[in-house]
Amino acid sequence: MNDLPLGMLLAGILATAAPLIIAALGETITERAGVINLSLDGSMLLAAMVGFMVGYETQSFLLAFAAAAAVGALVAGVVAVFGIYLGQLQVAVGFALTLMCRDLAYFLGNPYSRLQGPQLVPLKIPLLGDIPLVGPVLFQQPLVVYFGLLLVPAVWWYLYRTGRGLELRAVGENPEAAYTRGIDPRRQQLLYTLIGGALVGIAGAAYSLDIKPGWGRPQGIEGLGWIALAIVIFGGWHPVKVALGALLFAFLQVFGITLQSVWPSIPAQVFQVAPFPLMIFALVLVNLLQRDGVQRWLERRPGLALLLARLRGAPPRALGRSFHPD
Amino acid sequence: MKPVLRPAIDGLLILVLVFLFTSALLLLVDTSPVEAYGHLLRGSFGSWSKFSRVLNVWVPLTLCSMGLLYAFRAGLWNIGVEGQMVLGAIGATAVLNGGLGSDTPLLWLGLALLAGMLLGALWALLAGWLKVWGGVHEIFTGLGLNFVAVGLVLWLIFGPWKRPGIASMSGTQPFPRELWFPTLEGWRVSPFAIGLALLVVLLSLWLLQRSRFGLELKAVGQNPRAVPLYGLSPVRYMLIAITLSGALAGLAGTLQVSGVYHRLIPAISSGYGYLGLLVVMLANFRLLPIPFIALFFAALNVGSIQLPMMMQLDSSLSGVIQGACVLSALLVFGLRRLQRRSP
């Protein structure tokens, strides 16, 4: 294998992973604050449609992404208000929104089906883009890919190195305690649900303006919102591990397409659905690692234990539970 | 306000909200709401032929919703109902393939029912087992298994069960009439299927509301940590509930194959599993409203089929209305809660 296909493969993985990273990090922020927004699959699709529509009408990427972010935040806002202030099950609200946003996207997007719209072009960073192999993979990508990659350290820094990040995590772990310290958990949760939703919206527009340009039915991103939700769990609610999970999934997807041309005798459907059982398997593995028996077995293998300890992660303790000040 | 009146007022409030939202949406895309509602109504209740189509949707939707209710009672979100329906359809197709050319078609139809329910139940049990043993939330195992089920059905249609000649998205070779669920002249729906769905509703009514099992299931769902004190095993009840849930979804899938499409098609589940979740939520997780809400949703589904042709609207309008119903209901229930908290 010469270095061109390898470089293309790696660049493809990164490009495929970028929107997933953005969406999954958005959900990570929301869930760390204690709210579960299950509407990702639908709101990403709706944001993709709105992003494409605005991009088509205005030919402005800035407006397109801003509109998509607003849609994502709006849908997340419904989850937050219904869940936090009206005491409804966050999972129920999110699921109803998932289905409704999908249908709303197809209904409103109907006139924009199969139109030729704007598409993000790769942006080559001077000098860095000329480095062999690394250059084409890392520094000749569309803007959303840079955004996704820079978001990882940014979210990590915010969550673990700032006072506001500490408040965010405190609200997700123990809203009652945060409340006694003068933090308003409900306002914090509303804020981070909106921010997380805006990121999910940006991820949606990244598909319709870059990865799978255009709008149509089916759009081809159905199911990815669920994958993003699973990646958050897989990554143990930690931004860096979540990003690695998104990369792993993108790798499986790209690798599947490549393998299909190597082994044409295996039906395409097997490769298309392969990431899903692998995701379940990975979630089972992550969970089994928390078991006492497995822990004891690992104590005798310090090297392996150290490696696997990195995989573990516990959900925010107040996840999905609505807080009431009284 | 009299407590008897409250559900009626809430129901009316929900309908008004949905009506306002949908009308605003239709005006937004420059169409007449009156015309659209007219098409929805005529498309679903306009003739017996159309209404029998509605019933064709009502049967699997009611079965899936009933199944979901069992899972919800045990505190489980069985989103995998969609895949369980697909597996039921696969099981039924496999059996009916074996019954081709047999002189006892009714026996094979009965076997197909059993196989469909069994496969649906096993697929659900897998999700349940992954939850209790693997600790993965049933929403994710269910969804993952849904995608796997769709992959499986596509592989079967394009691989081992492909039509003689050319495989296509239109599905497998249709079964001969002997292997169709018996129906009457001019009916698109098998009365037998309607009977089965009604039977399931009545049985569930007894099992969930009147029997000891239903009571225990509820206890498990509401407080899984406390029930071991009474000698009940939450794990066992969860697995039983999700298995029953899958069996009913499998039954729905079987009826799709043997009573509606008479073959296996890629979209055999038609999204009824996901729609069933909305039905149960709108029913506020109660049993009695389910058959009626399922009928309303089925009418929307069938009525919207002619929207693209008559008005150049996408048929997904039905899904938007259904989603708006559930969100309005959640809003009204939520406001009631707020009202109770601050008298």
Interface residues (C-beta under 8 A of the other chain):
Chain A: L38 V78 F82 Y85 L86 G87 Q88 V91 A92 V93 F95 A96 L97 L99 M100 C101 R102 D103 L104 Y106 F107 L108 N110 R217 G223 W226 L229 A230 I233 P267 Q269 V270 Q272 V273 F276 P277 M279 I280 L283 V284 N287 L288 Q290 H324 D326
Chain B: L25 V29 W77 I79 L130 G134 G135 V136 H137 I139 F140 T141 L143 G144 L145 F147 V148 V150 G151 L152 L154 W155 F158 G159 Y274 L275 L277 L278 M281 Q312 L313 D314 S316 L317 S318 G319 V320 Q322 G323 A324 V326 L327 L330 L331 F333 G334 L335 R337 L338 R341
